């Protein structure tokens, strides 16, 4: 179980923690459209990649989709490419929503996600459906999306940004992520961390915390 003693603030990752994702579905969907190097887009992630620029808000959705269209060997629409790009985004289990609602009674909760505006349009609808109309802004004390704040994990700057923006004491703050790289960076700032390797709700006892 996650130790919440002394914790006043909890920062959650989104993909793989709150929403289920499967990047292979996007890779396969793009391959179906003729993007035969689709796997490299997600697996060879580096500071010069177009996905990196998309997640930092350096390029527009249209520019990114046009880039993918140029990689296609078939004549496809931007709508088809968008659907393929969003294929990785799955469901948000009700028990995770219930956990967030429970924790919000006793802690400040935040969302910190590397994402892009194309995915946001899709998973925002999924979130609203899962919460029966409760928005991100209503659920969390504040949300931080990489494409909006022009910073992304695992840079230390993004963690400093959140701590400074909310005036959080790192030793009273818990960061939960399924990426060990992001966890290790947060530790450098003395943020308490939990590397999630299984179902989120299995790590909490739903009692007053």
Buried (B, 14 or more C-beta within 10 A) or exposed (E): EBEBEEBBBBBBBBBBBBBBBEBEBBBBBBBBBBBEEBBEBBEEEEEEBBBBBBBBBEBEBEEBBEBBBEBBEEEBEEEBBBBBBBBBBBEBBEEBBEBBEBBBEEBBBBBBBBBBBBBBEBBEEBBEEBBEEBEBEEBBBBBBBBBBBEBBBBEEEBBEBBBEEBEBEBEBBBBBBBBEEBBEBBBEBEBBBBEBEEEBBEBBEEEEB
